[in-house]
Amino acid sequence: MASPFVALSEELVSLCGRVSPSVVAVEGRARGYSSGVHWRSGLFVTADHTLHRDEDIGVVLPDGARRQATLVGRDPGTDIALVKAESHDLAALTPGPETEARVGELIVVVGRSPNSGPNMSFGMIGGVSGPWRTWRGGQLDTYIRLDATIFSGSSGGAVVDCRGNVVGMATSALSRVAGLVVPSSTIHRVVDQLLEQGSVPHGYLGISLQAVRLPGSLQKKTSAGSGRALMIYDVEQDGPAEKAGILIGDLLLEVEGKPISAVEDLQALLGWDRVGKPVRTKIIRGGEIRDLTLVVGKRKREEEQ
């Protein structure tokens, strides 16, 4: 009777053999490399944080050939960058049917080194929850935490479950606790937006904010359970907030009926789908509650809110 450990070992070897022909090495920083996945014909997905330049990007194919790559676009919020290079007959890693990620499910992370070839780490999915806003302001369709090693050059590599389904892309940049998976559904969405626009729009209001505690007299006038709000200490000229009449010193209480007590609460409501749309806000000015409507603008990289 064959040992189950031998059977598992053979299955892992086979899985690496099926996945690695679609995984490349990406040269986009002064030292070291990262991995990338041939997602669609001639299009490679990699981890945005590993690309330190927009030009002179190289893709090293499984046969060792180096191809010059062109940056199509990047979305730091989800840590996705998309580059284009000649792929010839290289197979694209086609995700299978969308399956629900499960805690404890065994996975592999497949990356590639330009010198030593494919590499793989073995582990499991350590945590799963619903849609998650990254600290960079992007939206992942699902939060998936990895209990597996992401080697220094494996960010941007493929995460595949033991049935061969592509879970997504590995990244070490979105959490200080553990490696995460950028889900396949998120990659599809972002790739489409990068192909259409070259970037992913993120909403902004043109204001700088600081969380403050409301005095007792103001708490009685509001339904803010936390007793906190966001004080506006700067308003961008000709920005969405100024056009709506927001002033320095206003206290932001609610957006679209949802209490706002931290900057993260506001960021969660300013996704790409809000750009160009009006949002209802509730503020305190001079001790009185007012309702204002703002049209969400498109945030540039350097803008925070």
N, C-alpha and C positions, 0 to 999 in steps of 0.2 A: 504494500500500500504506500503510495507516494506521500511524503511529508507535506502537510499543509503549508509549511514555511517555504519549501521548495516550489510549490505551486504558486504561492504569492510572489516569490522572487521572480519566477518565470513570467508571471503576468505583468509585473512592473517593468521588466526588461522589454516585453512586447509593447506595453503602453508607451514607453519612451521611444521605441522604434517607430510607432505610428504618429506620434506628435512632433518629434524633433525635426522631421523634414520641412515643417512649416514654421519653425522658430529660427530666427536669425540673430546675429550679433549686431549691435548698433554702436557706431562711433560718433559721439556727439559732445564729448567733453575733453578737457585737456589731458586728463589721466583716466585710464580705465575705460570701460565700455558698459553697455547695458544690453538687455535682450529686447527682441521685438517679435511680433506675431504677424505673419502674412495673413491679413484679415480678409482682404478682397484682392482681386487680380491687380498686382502692381502697387497695392496699398498696404503699408505696414503700420501697425499700432505699437507704440512704445510708451514708456513712462515719461511724462513731460519733465519731471524734475531732473532727469538724467541728460536732457539736451541743454547744454550750456551755450549753444549758439544756434543761429537760424540758418547758417550756411556751412558749407564744407562738412556735410553729414555723410557718413558712409554706412552702408549696409553690407555685412559679410554673410554671404549665402552658405547653406550647408555644404556645398562643394568647395568652399574656401574662396570663391570669387568675390571680389569687392566691387560694389556698385555705388556710384555717386547717387545720393538721394536728395530730393527736394522737399522742403517742409511745406506741407499743405496747410497746416494750421495746428493750433494747440489750445488746450483748455486746462489751465493750471488748477481750476476748481475741482476737476475730477482726475487730475494727473494723467490726462491722455494727450498724446501728441500723435499726429498722423503725418507720415512721410511717404513719398512716392519714389519708386525705383524700378528699374527693369527686373522683372521676375522670371521671364521666359516660362519654363514648364514647372516652376515651383508651385506645389500644391498650397492652396489657401486652407487655413484651419477653419472649416465650416462648423459653426456651433450646431449641435443637435437640437432636439426639442427642448424648450424651456422647462426645466425641472426645478422644484423648490429645493434650495440648499438646506441641508439638515445638519444640525450639530452632531458631531461624532462621525460624519461621513468621511471616509478616507479619500485623500486627494494627492496629486503630485504637482510640483511646480517645475516646469521645464524651461530652462534657459539655454544660452549658448555663449561660449567663449570663442573669440576669433582665432585663438591659438589651439585650445585643447578640444574644441567641439562641444557637443551637447552636454549639459549637466542637469541633474534632477535631484530634488529633495522630496521626501515622503513624509506625510503627516495627515492631519485631519482638519476639518472645519471646527474651529473652537467656539464660535459664537455667531448667531444670526438674529437680526431684528429687521424692522421695516425700513422704509426710506430714511436716508440719513444725510444730513447736511455736513459736509466736511469743513474743517477749519479754514480751508481756502475758499469757501463760499460755493462750492459745487454741490450737486445733488446726485447721490448714488441711489439707484432704485432699491437696493437692498444693502444693508450692512452685513458684510461677511468677514469675520475675523479668522485668520489663519493660525493654526498651531503647526507650523512647518517653517523651516529655515528658508529665508530669502537671502541667498548669497549676494555679495556686493554687485555682481554683474547680472543678477537674475531679475531685478526689477524690470517690468515690461514683458516678462515671460508669461507663458501660458499656464493657467491653473485648470487642471482636468481631473474629473472624478474617476473612480475606478471602473466605471462603465464606459469611459471614453467621452463623456459629455464635457464640453468646454464650459467651465464655470465662469471664467473671465480672465483678467490680467492681474498679475501680482504687482503690488507696490509696497514699498517700505516708507513712503513719504506722507501718508495721510493719517498716521496714528503714531504716537510715541509709545504705545503699549505693545503693539504687535503688528505684523504684516497684515494687510488687507487685500481683498479681492475687489477689483472694479468689475462689476457684473457684466456679462455679455450684453444684456439688454441696455445697460447704460452706454456701453461702447458703441452699439448700433446707433443709438440716438445721437451721440456726440459726433460720430463719424459722419453721419448724414448732415449735421449742422456745419461741420468743418468743411465738407465738400461744397456746400451751398454758399457759406459766408466767410470761411477762413477762420472763424472764431465762434465761440458760443456766447450769445448775449446774456449778460447778467444785469438785473435791474439796479438802479441807484436813484437816490433822491437828492443828492447834492448837499448833504448836511454832515456835520461832525457831532458826535453825541457822547454823553457820559452818563452812566447810571447814577441816579440819586435817590435818596429816600424822601418820600413825601412827608411834609409836616402833618401832624394829626388833624389840623383843620381842613387840609385838602383831602386827606384820606376819607373823611366823612362824606365828601362830595362825590367820590368816585367809587367804582366797584373793583378797584385794583386790590386784589387779595394780598399781593406781596407787599403792598405799601411802597412800591418803587415805580419809577418812570425813567425816561431818558431825557436829559436836559440837552437842548441844542445850543452849542457854543460857537458854531460857525455855519454860515449859509453861503453856498457857492453862488457867485453872481450868474444870473440867467439860468440857473439850474432849476430842476423841477420844483424844489421846495420854495425857492424864492418866487417863482412864477405863481405859486399857489398862495402866497402871502405868509409863509412861515417866517418867523423872526427869531433872532438870537435871544435866548432866554426862555423860549417856549418849552413846555414840558410835554413830550410825546407819551400818551397813555395807551392808545389803541390804534391798530391798523386792521381794517376790515373786520371790526368787532372783536379782535383778539387782543388781550392785554399784552403790553410790551414792557418788560422790566429789565431786559438785557439786550445788548447789541445783537447777540445771536438770534433772539426772537425776531428781530427785524430782518436780518439776513435770510432767515428761513422763509420769509414772505416775499422776497425779491428775486425769485427765480427767473429763468429765461422766458417762461410763459407769461410773466407780468409786464414785460417791456412794452411800452406804448399804451398800456391800459390804465384807466383811472382807479385809484384806491381811496377808500374813505379812511380818514384819520380823525382821532379825537385828541385834542391838546388842551393844556391849561395855560392861559395867558392872563396875567394880572389877577390870579385867583379865581378866574372864571373858566368854565369848560366851553370849548368851541369845537365845531365840526368843520373840517376842511377836506377838500378832495384834491389829490395830487395825481398827475400823470407820470407814471414811472418812466425814467429815462434809461438809456443804454449805458452801462458802466464801462469805462475804459479801464485798462489794467491797473493804472495807478490810483484809481478812485476806490474808496472803501465803502461808502454807503450810497 
